Amino acid sequence: MRPRNDDDNRRPACQQKRRLREPYTMRIEGVSKIRLYAECRCPSTDRSERLPTKWKMDAEVIQACNCAYGCPCNFNGHPTTGNCEAFVGHHIRKGMFGETRLDGVTFAVGYWWPKAIHEGNGIARQYIDPSATLAQVKALEEIGSGEHGGSSAILRKTIATLLPTKRAKIDWKYGEYIAAFKVDGVGEVQSDYVLNPVTGEKFTGEIVLPNGISWKRSVVTRIKKLALHDADLQFDHKDTAGFTTTVKSTEKGPA
């Protein structure tokens, strides 16, 4: 056994005990791979780093944005109108963040970017239904911080202004194609079928993204109404891109 020396005592505790965690790889659409590392916050170091918490979430998702049907951003394109405005709702069927259970929690996130998402300088705010406990709110804020992996580890890097979380009643109605959520006093999303412009027939179809950031498979819908009016998040749209899906996610991304 190698004798200890003074250098050992100056190392973070996790290094002294040889407990550094290995990096893992996340694959995302349009990027070959991203290496994510578990970091530490040991008493013996002045680095403000910490180990990410393991989490999992099985959720219904209703996604709306201001792009044309299907959203070119899903295929490494640029937003239809030059910028991105989105409102995404989630209802967690089952979930855990560390020891905190997330079953039944409903939340939404509003986004605005001046150009394409990857060009950054975005604004975001999370809205959480009042039925959530303080521990659940904290857990969702931690996941949204991007410090615990998942899609937030990518999206958070594009957000310049993260507004404080707001508690607001969220009405939730989920179905394939026909779905809706409403955040009291803030805004709403109404999803329906895309309609054939000639016959009026309902379109059915889906997008599959094997390396998707937020989801890997979703049906394509038409957003009849997309409205968000809160602080710097101000927009109204109709007949734009929508998606309804169920997603199983962990700190390693969507399954």
Disulfide bonds with the S-S distance in Angstrom:
none
